[in-house]
Amino acid sequence: MASLIFGPTLHPGPERLKEGQAAHREGPRLKTSYHHGELRQALIDAARLLIKEREGNDFSLSDACRRAGVSTAAPYRHFSDKTQIINEVVAQGFVDMTNRFRTAAGAFEPGSRDRILAVGQVYLAFAMAEPALFRMMFSQKPNLSADDIATTHGKACFAYVLQEVFDYCAFHAVEGDAQMIALQLWTLVHGASSLTIDGDYAKVAPHIDVRGMIASGAERLLFLLPQGRTK
């Protein structure tokens, strides 16, 4: 049936078969030609794919070049070393997370509890989708200096979370320190996300509903606090 739909089945020779098997092991390649300015992003994308596949930064610049389909000299037009590429991947991870926060929260009214819950669920979903990158984003690496691009975007990401909590507290006249409340919520969501991807919940509480737990935790930390007015 397949040959009737897609045409005759071709049987590759031994060499082509080996090439196909090698490509399968290495995963999908990015496109092999780039317009001016695209190469830098292609290498970052390749590194991000390798981090996801290998569950960490156990890859070389040559690996990233092969995945992007470029020469091994290509990275040095844009990056001094592998660490610089990893910093860019981490930075873009924070940008992606922030954008996903905005998209999810945008479906609900400003200052509403649903916006807070949406941000928490996105945080968990991001960690589960790219656990290795998530760990790298929040790891205490000595090569991530106080003023580098990864730290800058990380702070911007957290600032977005803070602002959502500030907006909720202001709209509902919540009594308490909004920043402390936001830090408590972040601790809950980040801890739950980390325990999930590290498999700790699976060991001690395999049937736990992590999303439900985050929602109920937010209820206690924020939504049940005394309020001056309600929406």
C-alpha positions in Angstrom: 0.0 0.0 0.0 2.8 2.4 0.8 4.4 2.0 -2.6 1.1 2.7 -4.3 0.8 6.0 -2.5 4.4 7.2 -2.3 5.9 5.5 -5.4 8.2 2.5 -5.7 10.3 1.6 -2.7 14.0 2.2 -3.2 16.5 -0.1 -1.5 19.6 1.9 -0.6 23.0 0.3 -0.9 25.2 -0.5 2.1 27.0 2.8 2.1 23.8 4.9 1.9 22.3 2.6 4.6 25.2 3.3 6.9 24.9 7.1 6.3 21.2 6.9 7.1 21.8 5.0 10.3 24.4 7.5 11.4 22.1 10.5 10.7 19.4 8.8 12.7 21.7 8.4 15.7 22.8 12.0 15.6 19.3 13.3 15.4 17.8 15.9 12.9 20.2 18.3 11.3 19.4 21.9 10.8 19.5 23.4 7.3 22.9 23.5 5.7 23.0 27.0 4.1 22.4 30.3 5.8 21.8 33.9 4.9 24.0 36.5 6.4 23.4 36.7 10.2 21.6 33.3 10.4 24.7 31.3 11.2 25.0 32.5 14.8 21.4 31.5 15.6 21.8 28.2 13.8 24.7 27.3 16.1 22.7 28.3 19.2 19.8 26.2 18.0 22.1 23.3 17.3 23.6 23.6 20.8 20.1 23.7 22.4 19.1 20.5 20.5 22.2 18.8 21.7 21.6 19.9 25.3 18.1 18.4 25.1 19.2 15.1 23.5 22.3 14.5 25.6 20.7 15.8 28.8 23.4 18.3 29.5 26.3 20.1 27.9 28.3 17.0 27.0 29.0 18.0 23.4 31.8 19.8 21.6 31.8 22.7 19.2 32.4 20.2 16.4 29.2 18.4 17.4 27.3 21.7 17.2 28.8 22.4 13.8 27.8 18.9 12.5 24.3 19.4 13.7 24.0 22.8 12.1 25.7 21.5 8.9 28.6 24.0 8.9 32.3 23.8 9.0 34.2 23.5 12.3 35.6 27.0 11.7 32.2 28.6 11.6 31.6 29.2 15.3 34.6 31.4 15.7 33.0 34.1 13.5 30.5 34.6 16.3 31.7 32.9 19.5 35.1 32.6 21.3 34.3 29.2 22.8 31.7 26.7 23.7 30.9 28.5 27.0 29.8 31.5 25.1 27.3 29.5 23.0 26.0 27.8 26.1 25.4 31.2 27.7 23.4 32.2 24.7 21.3 29.1 24.9 20.6 29.7 28.5 19.7 33.4 27.8 17.3 32.4 25.1 15.8 29.8 27.4 14.9 32.6 29.7 13.5 34.7 26.8 11.4 31.8 25.7 10.1 31.2 29.2 9.1 34.8 29.5 7.4 34.9 26.2 5.4 31.7 27.1 4.4 33.4 30.4 3.1 36.4 28.4 1.2 34.2 26.0 -0.4 32.1 28.7 -1.2 35.0 31.0 -2.6 37.1 28.1 -5.6 34.8 27.9 -6.9 36.1 31.2 -7.7 39.5 32.7 -4.9 41.5 34.3 -4.8 41.1 38.1 -6.7 37.8 38.0 -5.8 34.6 39.8 -5.9 32.7 36.5 -2.9 34.7 35.2 -0.9 33.7 38.3 -1.9 30.0 37.8 -1.1 30.1 34.1 2.4 31.4 34.8 3.0 28.6 37.3 1.8 25.9 34.9 4.0 27.3 32.1 7.0 27.1 34.4 6.4 23.5 35.1 5.7 22.6 31.5 9.0 24.3 30.4 11.0 22.3 32.9 9.4 19.0 31.8 9.9 19.8 28.1 13.6 20.7 28.4 14.8 19.5 31.8 18.6 19.7 30.9 18.2 23.3 29.8 16.1 24.2 32.8 18.8 22.9 35.1 21.4 24.9 33.3 19.3 28.0 33.5 19.2 27.9 37.3 22.5 26.3 38.1 25.2 28.2 39.9 27.9 28.0 37.3 31.1 30.1 37.9 31.3 31.0 34.2 27.9 32.8 34.4 29.1 36.2 35.7 27.0 38.8 37.4 26.6 40.9 34.3 26.4 38.4 31.4 23.6 37.9 29.0 22.2 34.8 30.7 21.9 36.6 34.1 20.4 39.7 32.5 17.6 37.7 30.8 17.2 35.5 33.9 16.5 38.6 36.0 14.1 39.9 33.4 12.2 36.6 33.5 11.8 36.8 37.2 10.8 40.4 37.0 7.9 39.4 34.9 6.8 36.9 37.5 7.1 39.6 40.2 5.1 42.0 38.2 2.2 39.6 37.8 2.1 39.1 41.6 2.4 42.8 42.2 -0.5 43.4 39.8 -2.7 40.8 41.6 -1.9 42.2 45.0 -2.5 45.8 43.9 -5.8 45.0 42.2 -7.1 43.0 45.2 -5.5 45.1 47.9 -3.8 42.1 49.3 -2.3 42.6 52.7 1.4 41.7 52.9 4.7 42.2 51.1 4.1 41.5 47.4 7.7 40.7 46.8 7.9 38.2 49.6 4.7 36.6 48.4 6.2 36.3 44.9 9.4 34.7 46.2 7.3 32.2 48.1 5.3 31.3 45.0 8.5 31.0 43.0 10.0 28.7 45.6 6.9 26.5 45.5 6.8 26.3 41.7 10.5 26.0 41.1 10.9 23.4 43.8 8.0 21.3 42.4 9.4 21.6 38.9 12.8 20.5 40.0 11.5 17.6 42.0 9.4 16.5 39.1 12.2 16.4 36.5 14.7 14.9 38.9 12.3 12.0 39.5 11.9 12.5 43.2 8.2 12.7 43.2 8.1 9.5 41.2 10.0 7.7 43.9 8.1 8.9 47.0 4.7 10.0 45.6 4.2 8.5 42.2 0.6 9.4 41.9 0.9 13.1 42.9 -0.8 15.7 40.7 2.0 18.3 40.5 -0.1 20.8 38.6 -2.9 20.5 41.2 -0.4 20.8 44.0 1.0 24.0 42.5 -2.6 25.4 42.2 -3.5 24.6 45.8 -0.2 25.9 47.0 -0.8 29.2 45.2 -4.3 29.3 46.8 -2.8 29.2 50.3 0.1 31.5 49.6 -1.8 34.2 47.7 -5.4 33.8 47.0 -6.5 33.3 50.7 -4.7 36.3 52.0 -6.8 39.1 53.4 -8.0 41.4 50.6 -9.5 44.9 50.6 -11.7 44.3 47.6 -12.4 41.5 45.1 -12.8 41.6 41.4 
